[in-house]
Amino acid sequence: MREPTVWIVIRKDLLRRLRSPLASIVYLLFPFVFSGLMALAFGSGGGGGIPRVQVAIVDQDAGIISRFVLSVFSQEQVSRFFETTQTSAEEAMELVEKNKVAGAIIIPKGFSEAVLDRRETHLKVIKNPAQSIGPMAIEEMAEMIAQILDGGAKVLAEPLERIMGLARGTDSTAPRMIQGGFPTDEAVAEIAALVNRTLRSIRHFAFPPVICLERTQILAASQDAADQAESAAKSAAAGSSGDGGEPDEEEGTSRLVLIFSYVLPGMATFALFMLALGFMADIPRERNIGTLARQLTSPVHASGIIAGKILSTVIMGLLVAAAMAVIGALLLKVRADLGAFALLCLAFLGAATGFLTLVFGFARSEQQGSTLASIVIMVMAMVGGSWIPLNSLPSFCRMLAPATLNYWAITGFQEIMISGAGIVEIAQPLAILFTVGIVGTLVGSWIVQRRLMQGA
């Protein structure tokens, strides 16, 4: 009994790739090498954490509210991320122009009085165009401070109005409440009572707050990560009475693992996409060198050859994905749903192969098809979050991301790795990828087969 054409093509392609496995090994190792470099660059920080944002502060007001703004940057939680330099406006502009700071915050004259009087005023932010992340952080920090001051001025409007009235002598009780330039005990008690009454009126919202921030580490779903966190906590408790070096080292290692696991899915999808591109380019390549024409002169059908090419691409991709999963599990120690992982790999490879079949069906040559496919894959990688995390991309990229294949694959892989999701939780990425794969394969195969039979 004669062996089906599909299996002949699959065996031929797989044996040819296994005899020359360098390309497949490169695609296998690329995600880990690149993700590892990213983790080392942004996770270890050279043992000193992430670099602090340099910001110049110009205090032209020298009032009580401007001193509050300066004190915000001296808080421990803020000073970990910002390093301030208090200077004049001219020197601040010079520091920005020389790229010595990421930006400057200017507190204008009369700022404190305007806030206390609840009049419109502004914090001026000067951003350094030569930097990207630092200026954004400064702008967000200034906006947060402005919102705090605005909210505080509105909530404490009555006691602030009383204070300003006494200070300026416009309050009718000022002559009685101010003696020797200082408020009397009666005035202080009255203002304290106003503040207390105001705070009591908002106690249902602020004590405790209605909305709380919940922090979850990226690998919290993994039992190993939980064990790691518990071990770090114990080490920190033990180190509080002695050597405190170990907790910092463990924290750095944990940060490395978190960044590595966050970047890896994007790099893996890009590598698998490029692997599929190399396989599917065999169709126009063999057509150009004539081997495909010789195969068609034998008693085989073009559909069998095309199906064999597609299946060999998917099978080789699954082998590489399985090797990636083993290496990733050993490095990250993440327990994932193997069924969901395998099904998502199959769906993504099917979608990638179907899409490439469609591209090469319309291409007139291997070079044209490979060039077009490479450009589209690069755009998908950029917009879909393979190279840069999606939340770090501009808003228009985030809007376009769902139109890319790797976006849905990355979403699914991160759900599996981070949240411990199963097949049900990743049903949407699976449905979209399988639909693209089926439609792309059917339409692309029909176009390729038609062109082959016409001798194109």
N, C-alpha and C positions, 0 to 999 in steps of 0.2 A: 504493500500500500504506500503510495507516494506521500511524502511529508508535506503538509500545507505550506503554501508560500510564506504566510505570515511568520511561521516559526523559523523558516530558513533565513529570512531577512533578520529576524531578531537575533538568532544565533550568530550570524555573520557579523552584525554590527557590534554585539557585545564582545565577541572574541577579538575583533579588531581593536576595540577600546581597551580591553584587558591586556593585550600585547603591548600597547603603548598607553600606560595609565597616567602619564605625567599630568595631562590636562585635568583629569578627574581628581587627582590628588591636590592640585592647586586649588580647584574649586572647593574641595573638602576643607583645606586648611585655611583658606582666605578669611572666612568669617571669624575664626578663632584668633588668628594673628591680628586682624584689624580691630576686633573688639577688645583684645588684650591690650593693644597699644592705646586705645581710647580710655580703657579703665585705668591704665598706668598714668596717662596724662592728666586725667581729671579726677581720679579716685585717690591716688596716693598723695598728690600735692607735694612730693619731695619730703614727706614726713612733717610738713608744717601746715597741712590743710590747704584749702583753696586760697588763692591770692586775694587780698582785700582790695576793694574798690577805692581808688584815691579820689577824694572830693575836697574842693576848696570851699570854705564857708566865709561869706562876707557879711559881717554884722554891722549894718549902718544904723541900726535902731538903738542898740545897747539898752533895751528895756527888759521888763520882766518876762514877756512872752518870748523874745528873742533868746534870752538865757535858757528858757525851757527848750527851744529848738536845739540849741547847742548841747544841752544835757542829754537829749535823746541819743545823740551819736556817741556819747560817753558810756551808755549802758552796755553791760557785758554782752547781751545778746546781739546788739547792733554793731558794737566795735569789733566783733569777730569778722564782720563782712565789710566794714567801712573804715577807712583811715582818713581823718579830717586834717585839714590845714587851714587855720584861721588867718585870713589875709585881707588886703584891700581889693577893691574892684579891679583896679589896673593890674595888680599882680595876679589876680585870679585869671584874667583874660590871657595874660602872658603864659601862665602855667598850662592853660588849655591849648593855646597855639603851639607850645613846645611839646605837647603830648605828655606832660608830666602828671596830669590828672585826667580822670574820665569826665569831669564836669564840675560845675560850681553852682552853689545855692546862694543867692543874694537876698538878705533880709532887709527890705527898704526902711528908710527912716520913717518913724511914725507907725510902724507895724504893730507894736504892742498896744498903743492907744486905739488904733483902728479895731483890733480884735476885741478889746475890752468894751469899746463903744458899739460893737457889732456893726461896724461899717465895712464896706467892701475894700479889700486890700489884696495884695498878691505876694507870693513867694516866687522869685524869679529863678529859673533853672537854665543854665548854659551848658549845653551838651557838646562833648568833644566828637566831631564827625569822624575822627580817625579811629575811634573805638566803637564796638558794637554793644556788648552786654553791659559794660559799666555804666554808660550814660542812661540806659534803660532802667537800671537798678536805682540810680540817683533820682530819676524822674518819678519812679514808683514810690520811693521813700518820701520825697517831697510832697507828693499827692496824699500819701497816708497821713503825714503830719498836718497838712492843711485840713483834711477831713476830721482829724481828732480835735484840732483847735476850733473848727467850725461847730462841731457837735457840742464841745464843751462850752463855747460861748452861748449857744442857744439854750442848753440845759441849765446853766448857771446864770442866766440873764438877770434875774432879780437880785441875787447877792452881788453880782458884778456892778450892776447899776448903782446899788447902794454904796459900794466901795468907792466908785468913781465920783459919786456925788459928794461924799465926805471929803475926798482928797482935793476936789476942786472948790469946795465950799459952796456948791450950788444946792446942796441938800438943806432943807429948812432947819434940820436939827444939827447942822455942822457946828455952829458956835457952842452948842452944849456938848456935842460928842467929841470934839477935837480940842485938846488942851495942850499947849506947849508944842504944837506940831505933831502930836501923837494921838491916836484914837484912845478914848477912855475904855475902861473895862466894860462899861455898859454897851458901847458901840461894838466892841469885839464880840460880846455875848450875843448881841442882836444879829450880827452878820453870821455868826456860827449857827444860830438857830435857823436863819434863812437857808444856809447850806444844808443843814440836817433835814429840813423840811423838803427841800428839793430832792435830796438823795432818797428819802423815804418814798417820794412819789414815783421814782423809777426803780424801786427795789425789785419789782417783779421781773424786770428786764435785765438788770445788772447784777443782782445778788441772789442766786447765780444767774449768769446770762442765759437768755432763751436759746441763743444759737451758740454752739460750742464747736471748736475745731477738733476734728478727729484725725490723728496722725497714724498712718499705717505704713510700715516698711514694705518695700517692694516684694520681698520674699516672705512676708508674714504667713502666707498660706502654707509654706513648706515647714514640715516638722523639724527638719534639720536647721532651718533658719531660726525657729523658735528656740531650739536647744542652744544654738549659738548665742542668741540674745540672752538667754538665762545664764549661760556660762559667763558672758561678758558682765552681766549684772553682779554675779558672785565675785568675779575678779575685781570689779570696781569697789565692792564693799570691803573686800579683803585688802585692796590697795589703799583704802582711805587711811589705814593706820600704819602703812609702810610704803613700799615702793609702788608708785602709781604709773609706771611705764607700760605695763602689760595692757591695761584697758585701752590706751591710745593706740597701741599696735593692733589690737583686735578690732577697734573701731575702724582703723584704716583698711584692714583686710576686709571687713564687712562692706565698706564703701566700694572697694574694688569689685567685690562679687556682685553688688547691686548694679553698678554701672555696666559691668560685663554682661549680666543677664538681660539688661534693658536694651543694650546695643545689638546683642547677638542675633535676635530674630530678624531684624532688618538686614543685617549683613548676610545671613543665611538665605533669605529669600532672593536677594540680589545674585548670590552665587549660583543658586539653583536655576534662576532665570537664564543666566549666562551659560550654564551647562546645557540647558535645553536648546539655546540658540546654536551652540556648537554642533549638537546632534542634528537638529532640523535643517541646518545648512547643507547637510549631506545630499538632500534632494536636488537642489539646483547644481551642487558641485558635481554629483555623479551624472547629472543630465548634460553638463558642459563637457566633461571628459569622455562621455560616450558609454560608460559602464551601464547606465540606466537603460539606454537604447538596446544594448546587448541582452539585458535581462528581459526586456519586453519582447524580444524575438523568440524567447523560449515560451513554452506553453504555460505562462503565468499571466495573471491579470494585474493591471496597474493598481487596482484597489488593494490587492494583497500586499504589494510592495509598500504602498503608502501606509497601510495599517501597521505593517511590520516596523517601519521607521518610527511611527508615533509610539507604538508600544515599547520599542527598545529605548526610546528617549525617556519614557515614564519609568521603566524598570531601572535604568541606570540612575535616574534621579532619585528613586526610592532607596537604592543601595547607598548612594552618597548621603541622603537624608538620614538613613539609619545609622551610618557611621558618625554623622554629626550628633545624633541623639545620644549615642554611647559616650562620645567624648564630652559632650555638654553635661551629661548626667554625672560623669566622674569629676568634672571640674567644679560644677555648681552644686552638686548633691541635691538636685530638685526632684521630688517625686511627682511625676505627671501621669495623666491618664494616657496610657499607651495607645488605646483604641482611638481616642480623639486625636492624638498626635499623628498616628498613621493615616487616618482618614483625611485630616487637613493637608498632610503632605501630598496625598493622592489627588485631592481636589486642586491644590495649587499647581502641581505639575501638569495635571490635565488641562487647567486653564491656560497655563503658560504655553504648553505644546499646541493647544487649539489655536491660541492667538498667533503663534509663530507660523503654524500651517497656513493660516489665512494670509499673513504677510508674505510668505514665500510663494503662495499661490498667485498673488498679483505681481510679484517681482519678475523681471525679465532675465535676471542673472543672479548668480550667487552674491556678487559684490553689491548689487543694488538692494537685494533682500537683506543681507547682513548689515549694510549701512543703515537702512531704514529701521530695521529691528533694533539695532544698537542704540540709535537715537531715541526711539520710543522707550526702550528699557531704561536708559539713563534718566529721561524725564520722569518716568514712573518712580524710579528710585529716589529722585530728588523730592518730588511732590508727595509721594506716598509714605515717606518716613523711613526709607531704608538707610540713608546716610545721616540724616539729622532728625532727632525726635520731633514728632509732629507738633507738639506744643511749643516748640522753638521756632516754627516756621511762620511766615506772614499769614494773615487771615485768608488771603485769596488762595494760598496753597492748601490750607486746611479745608477750604470749600471744594477744591478740586480733588483732594486726596481720595474720596470714595469712588472716584472714577478710575482708579488704578487697581491693578490686581494685587500688588504687593501690600497695599494698605489693608486689604481684607485678610491676607495671609498673616501679616504682622499682628493685626488685632487678635486673630485667633491664637497664634503662638503665645502672645503675651498673656492672654486669658488662661491658657493651659499652664504656662510656667509660673505665673505670678499668683493667679487666683485659684489654681487647682481645678479649672473648669473641665467639664466633660463634654460629650457630644451634644447634649441638649443646649448647653450654654453657648456653644459656638455654631448653632444651627444657621444663623444668618450668613456668616462668612462661608460656611460649607455650601449653602444653597446658591449663593452668588457665584462662587468659583466653579462649582459643578455645572451651572447653567452656561457660563462663559466657555468652559471646556467643551461641553457637548455641542453647542451651537458653532463655536469656532472650528472644532474638528470636522463636523459634518459639512459645513459650507466650504472650509478651506480644502478638505479632501476632494470635494466635488470639483473645485476650481483647478487644483493641481492635476487631478486625473484627466480633466478635459483638456488641459494644456499639453499633457503628455501624449494623449491619444491624437492630438492635432499636430504633434511634432514640434510644438513651440519651444 
